[in-house]
């Protein structure tokens, strides 16, 4: 009897050890029952309630407790049970590559969990306590889940306790906010992949202590603009093998120390706002991949040792590696570097000749030498470069109302041509160099020079006794007493600043405020009138809808209003150019009849429109280069046109180049909004060529000029108003192109023999008189007007009258 009892006990023992924990079994059954397609698991339906003892597929156990569930890439669809964290002994969960959805259950308290793969599913919510208590986690992957799609989610502080974490992969899962500092302090973290989220802020300084080998922070778009700030800290991450930072808004320079990262094989910095030179240490790195495209990198392109390297769409002075920049460009780049490469200026300085192309704030003399550095109110901060003294031709330096600090370089006194140095309202400190009397030094508003919060500069010192000379701008007035008998400053008159060298000519404003305001109002009124004229003239030419046409090598724009193949159906429109500031267009010839009342009226093609636009701007320039109004015009126009008119003019240039309207509802989504699309293609020669209006017939010879206009259009439509140029800069960029584009008669080398010195209104009056049968005209200008415009151009229909010329 005892034998049978022992035998029965021995038979029952293995059954007891094979039973699955009842709570674990319940959770597995809840998991199965919640699926829309449970048959994909191939678990038994009934009768077998022992997943551990019966070896259910994808389930792994130890001691009757479920330790692993590996059901990846099966296409399972449905939610996870919210009590999933009651699988207390779970150490490895692999459910990636399915269609699990709904709210992700909390995994709080799963202290044995080492590996968690829930990536590539459709979970839409992640609980705030999900990471609590995951003290043993080593690999955690939640990629490609639309968590909290509207608000996004941030990494909780509780993850800092997961000190065994080696791999954290949270790509494309709506992660927002700045990176927590503790990520750089996790001692075992070697792989951090956070791409395609909505992160913002800078790379934490703690990352410099990290032993990470792979860091992916790329493509943080999502409406936030991406991560920002410098990338200097990555130069300290000595174990890096892959560094992907593309698709962000990182600024500053590429750190020189990056060359010390001996393990680095892949570096992608594409689509950021990195500035400055490419470090030679980076060029010497034998990388597998180096991507520097779409930044604001400057200077020369060094020869690279990387296997695959790209550096398109930057601001290099040369197009080929190993070719040095010009000495003038090197000076200006040093000037930029000491001012911390201000983005509003960097984007407007490119090429290898400061006297050609979009070098904002620079003016050159007739010998193509830099003569003026004009950057007041440009938000500049930093110190002055002593290399500026290398510009022997530089006459004026205007850097007032910035945040420049430090001292004025002593070698500035060696500049032979310098007549004016304006550093007012900055933070310049002593000592001041001793400039000669020919230099007007403006230094008011620099607290460190006189110790007062709003200092003023005293009147200039008089010339020495016995050396009377005619007064000039910035020099002493006639009635200033000679040295030794100078009267003390009267009450309320500004006193001399401290540390001002004797003999230095400084500027002081002594006009009453009311007088200055009156002058500003007058200047503003003139500028407003000019702006209105400019806009009206532009609109008068541009508002017409474009038809087919060609531009011949003459003084006229040839337009085919109906059939371009019919030589009898041709109208020429001439564009006048004179020095009086008047722009005129005249219909001068036609081989066929023309009825202005039809819907097929002739229109100037894009090439002609470009000439007209440049001519209009040039006339404005002529109007304002007679007197002191030139400077006032530039200053006031800059304030008036920055936000609206300059942007609008940039869009007009884009329309002229592409033949497309600003908004095309019928166009594909990519090109629907012209300004956005054009700014994306203008930096690529191939894409820009493809996007140009075919009637421009662009080729390699003309593309250089076209690219200048395209770049200017992009500057005019910058998102930030501060980044847009003023109209003076627009004129300076476009004016040199006029002589290249304006149609010239090949035989006579003139503009079709028409007297363009006669204003359009006067021509129309002559035309009207001719229609009335009265061609007589008295006065001294009779001969000048005879060739200005025919009574009715030959070949035009009788219905075409002077009224149509309006």
Secondary structure, DSSP 8 states (H G I E B T S, - for coil): -HHHHHHHHHHHHHHHHH---HHHHHHHHHHHHTBS-GGGG---SSS---TTTTT-TTEEEETTEEEEEE-TTS--EE---TTGGG-TT--EEE--SSEEEEEE---TT-TT--EEE--SSEEEEE-TTTTTT-TT--EEE--S--TTTTT-B---GGGGG-TT--EEE-TTS-BEE---GGGGG-TT--EEE--SSEE-S---GGGGG---SEEE-----TTTT--EE--GGGGG-TT-SEEE--SSEE-SB--GGGGG-TT--EEE--SS--EE---HHHHT---SEEE--SSEE-S-------SEEE--SS--S-SSTT----HHHHHHHHHHHHTT--HHHHTT--SS-TTSS--TTEEE-TTS-EEEEE-TTS--EE---GGGGG-TT--EEE--SSEEEE---GGGGG-TT--EEE--SSEE-S------TT-EEE-TT-HHHHS-TT----------TT------TTS--TT---TT------TT-----TT--TT-EE----S-HHHHHHHHHHHHHHHHHHHHHHHHHHHHHHSS---SEEE-SSSEEEE-SS-TT-TTS-EEEEE---TTS---EEEEEESS---TTSTT-----HHHHHHHHHHHHHHHHHHTSSSTHHHHHHHHHHHHHTTTHHHHHHHHHHHHHHS--SB-TTS-GGGSBHHHHHHHHTT-HHHHHHHS-GGG---HHHHHHHHHHHHHHHHHT-SSGGGS--HHHHHHHHHHHHHHHS---TTTSSSTT--TTS-HHHHHHHHHHHHTT-----STTHHHHTTT--SS-TT--TT--GGGG-
